[in-house]
């Protein structure tokens, strides 16, 4: 079953803190990684991971979208995107990016499209 994704796959957000916790308890790194079935190259990639420019931008846009949505609860993704293009002090966001970020934030317009 090598090479197949399983439900047991450990992701960076969970795996790295778990490995660090066991390291703090004094366990050997090789034993921890073999017990968790994590390759050493994966562990070192996790340690040196930096968010990309796009991921940083997405994270910086989330508070802005949330703020506009809190102000105008009836605005959907199209109106929030249009609002960002009309205001000079706001970052420009496309409709599709606004839609994706609103889904990630779990927010929706209060008004349904006719």
N, C-alpha and C positions, 0 to 999 in steps of 0.2 A: 504494500500500500504506500510505498514511498513516492513522493511527488504529488500526492493528492491532498487537497485541503480537507481537513476534518473539523469537527466541532471543537476539538481540543486545541486548536491553534491559538497560541498566545500572542497578543499584540503588544506593541511597544508601551502603550499607556499603562498596561497592567504588568507586563513582564519586567520592565526595568526597575520599578519600585520594589517588586517582589524579590528580584535578585539582590538588590542593594540591601534589603532587609535581612536576607540570609547571610550576606557578606558581613554585615554589622554584628551578627550573632557569632561570627567566627568560622563559618563553613568555608570550605575550599571552593573556589570559583568553578573548577572543573566538575566537581560533584554536583553543584547546584545546577549547572547548565545541562548535565546529562540527566539529572532527575526531572528537569522541566522539559527535556527534549528540545533545547534551544542550541543552535550551532553557535560556536564562539564568534564567527564572523558576524552573525546576526546581532549578538550582544554588543560587539564593538561598534557596529553601525548604529545601534540604538544610542550608545553613549555619545557618539559624535554627531548625532542628528541635529540639524538646524532647520527651522521652518523656512520654506521658500518665500520669495518675495510675494508671490500670489497668495499664499496662505496668510502672510502677515497683513496684506491688504484686506482680505476677506474678514479677518478678525477685527481690523480697525473699522470696517464698514458696519459691523453688526450693531454696535451701540448707536450709531447714527440712524439706522433703519428702525431700531426699537424706539428711539426718541421721537422720530416722525410718526410712527404708528401710535405711540401713546398720545400724541397731540391730536392726530386725526385718525380715530379708530375706524372710520368708514373708508379710509383709503386702502385700496388694494395694491398689488405690486406695480401695476401700470401707473397709477397716480403717484406713488412714492418715487418711482423712477423719474416721472415727469417733474415732480417737485424738486428732485435733485438737480435736474438740468436747468430749471428756472432760477434757482438761487445761486448767486455767485460765490457765497461763502461755504457751499456744500460740495462734497465730492460728487462727481458724475458717476452714476451707476446705471447699467443697462437694465432693461426689464427682466431679462432672464436671470441675471445675477441677483436682482432684487427678489425674484421669485424663489430662487434656491436658498438665499439667506433667510427669507421669511419662513421657509419650511424648516430649516435647521433651528431657528429660534422658536418654532411652534406657534407662530402668530398668523392670524387670518383676518381679513377684512370682516367687519360686522355686517356689511351689506352684501347680498348675493347679486350676481350679475343677472340681468333680466333675460 
